[in-house]
């Protein structure tokens, strides 16, 4: 690989992680190069957006240089274009929380607990006043000061009002500092709350320097050092009005409902998660300004569009005021933080769980058997779909704990009565089942048919919500297992790590994905997807040498339930390159595809 191509790839990784760093809630840095093919396969819209955007970007980027460009330059430009699908995979995966500690009380508690505070404003701003105990490492010098940033304690970065802190968080996470969060309210929120301020400088301590890839470090330093005055932002409403008067296009990256409730006149609505799928709506021949409700999503969209997709500016101001006590804290509980810093290995635990799976794989597949189980055991029914899906209709008596929040609500899950989880059609329920068994809830089963099968059978449906309440005697859960499970569940992307249909699976295979059949050997012998490896679910954790980490992997079973469990198990063990094919071998065979 030439140095030119390596540099382009490094740029893509950094730009993508700027997006992830501003948008996650304790999310690990994404590795888009492993999952790009499957990220496209997850949603039809993503693939269409990439296809539609390719000709325009290629023509604009290479029109004048094509004839003279060396082969390696053209290859690098082709690779750089892949940022569309890479950014899309990250944008669509953005969780709630945005790696932010939003509540002032949580920030104060973290300071009392000894968090390391970094003020990334300029020295003059820091000298005029800062949060007591904070050290000053200006944003543009951050990559040159890694020996002043600890690796073994929580770190909180802040600036004036959030924009630079988000950039710093993303940069440090790109460099491997997974202990960093941002305080988006920043100095402004701190002083408006009349909190104590300091003017005495705190000298940064020196820590063992983190080992960082020199080329990556050089690239991050280059990008931070070159940030212009203004930090790619439109600072005031007056400046925004001037830009609008001069012909700037406004893009509102909030969700459709927020946009419908009120928006700046003539703004285009492209929710942040769909931005890379809608590049045809973002002009390249006019100034573009993105905005949201409180600045976070606008900063992310700005970073995304600057990642080679479009040129734009960001409006960090707010349509609504962010109060000093509002927002999600994003703070990790103390016990979880300790677990994240330990040498805990989850693979033996996952192996133990998988090996103990009984006949039936914790699933009640037939609706009559499911109804009988409900009548006989009075279980707790947990609907792990999103809140809006639950509100539209659910099984009578079911409580709603969305999949991504499951590990945050273990106090609402009893250990002394049967529990059934269900979703729309099985994928999320299988994931939930695997996750809860990893946490020791051996009383949990799944109804794979889900709400789709229930409603199709004409069974009773309710729209009355049932409240999930804390149980009297919550199960004692291993904090290290809880931390690992929460990290996985909290950051599940849109599409839930799935390859949605046979055509998408064929496309993934053609692009080089490895297919793993997790059915039993006897089932595999009767017929399987050509070229598939057979690693039965119960043996998965002891057969990791057969599952590659350097290329996309798709797991499947007969009808989706075991694939969902396998997908969850592999992600818990660090395989971020894996997707599930929930339709299963039955759908492949029914489509008339070749088998072996």
C-alpha positions, 0 to 999 in steps of 0.5 A: 500500500502506498503512503498516499493511500495510507494517508487517505485511509487515515483521513477517513478513519479520523473523520469517521471517528470524529463523528462517532466521538461526538455521537456516542454514549460510552461507545467504542471507536468504530472500525468502519473498514471492517464493516463497510460492506455489511453496513451497506447491506444493512439498509437499502437506503444506504446502498442507494445513497452510495450508488447515487452519490458516486458519479457526482463526487467522482466527476467533481473530484477528478474532472481536471486531474484524471488524465494526468493523475498517476494510478496510485492517486486515482486509487487513493481518490477512489478509496477516499470516496468510500467515506460516503458508506463509512460515514453512513455506517457511523451516522446510522449507528449513533446512540443517544447520549453523544459521549456527553456529560450533560448535567452540571450536577453529574459534572460536579460529582465527577470532579469530586470523584477525581476526574481529570479535567482538561480545558481545551480553550485558548490560553487567554480564555483559560487565564481569565477563568476556568473550572477549578482543577482544570489543566489547559491543553488548547485544542490545536495542541492536543495531539502534541500533548498526549503525555499530559493525558492519563489513560487510567482515570476518567477524563472530561474535556470542556471548552466555552460551549461545546464545539471544541470539546466534542472535537477533542473527545473525538480526536482523543478517542481516535488515538485510543483514549477510551476514558474521555468524555465531553462536558458540552455545556462548558465554561458558559454553563458553569459560570451561568450556574454561579459555580466557583471559578479559578484563575490560578493555572494548574500545571498539567501532570506528566503521564506515561505516553500512550503508544499511538501509531505515528502516522495516525498521530501525525494525521490527527495533529495535522488536522487539529493544528489546521483548524481555522479561527471560528472552528467551522462555525457560524457564531451568532444568529446575526451571522446566520441571517447574513449567510441566509441573505447571501444564499446559504442553504440551511439543513436541519439535522433534527428528527422529523417530529422536532422539525415538524414542531418548528424550524427555521424558515426554508430549512431542509430537514435531513435527520443526522442518521440519514445524512449520508443517504441524502447527499443529493439534497445537500448542494455543492455549489452554495454555502451550507449551514447545519443546525439542530436543537442544542448544537451536538448533532449540528457539530456531528453533521458538520464533521461528517460533511467536512469528511469529504462529502460536502463543505459546510458550516455549523450553527452551534447555537440553540433553538432551545436553551440547554439548562445547566441541569438538563440533558443526559448525564452520560456518566458511567456508574462507578462500578461500571467504570471500574469494570471497564478498567479491569482485565476482565475477559468475557470470552470464558463467560460467553463460552459457559453460557453458550455451552449450557444452551438447552434443546430449543435454544431458549425459544418458544417458537409456536404461538400456541405453546407461547400462549400456554406458557403465559397461562401456566407461569404468569411470566413477565413479558418484555417488549424490547422494541423501540418506544414508538413501536410499543405505543402502536400496539403490544402484547397485553401486559407487556412492559417496554424495555428497548433493547439498547437500554436493557442492561441499564434496567436489570433492576426491573427484570425479576430473577425469580419468575419466568421472563419472555422477551419479544420484538417485531420478528425475532432478531432483537429478542434473540439478542436480548436473550443472549445478553440477559443469559450472559448477565445470569438471567437463566429464567429468560426465553424468547418468543421469536415470532414476535409481535408480527406473528402475534398480530398476524394470528389475530391475537389481542393487542393492547395500546395501554402501556404497562410500567416496568418497575424495579423488582423487590430483590434485584439480581446481583449482576457481575459489574464487569459482565454488566459493563461489557453487555451495556457497551454492546447493547447501548451502541447497537446501530440502526438495522441491529447488525443485520443483513436484511434479505437474500439479495443483500446477503448475496451482495455481501458474499460477492464482496468477500464476506465470510458466511458462518452457519451456526446450526448443528452439524446434522442440519448443515450436512443436509444443505447450506449456503455454498462456501459457508463454515459450520460452527454450531452455536454452542461451540462458537466461543471455543472456535473463534480461530475459525471466525476471521476479524479482518473481513466481514462475517455473516452468521445464519441459522434456520430461521434467525433465533440462533443467528441473533444469539451468535451475533450478540455473543460475537459482538460481546467478544469483540467481533465488530465485523459481524452481522446476522442474516435473520431470514435464515437458511429457510429464506435462502432455500425458498428463494431458489438459491444454490445450496451445497 
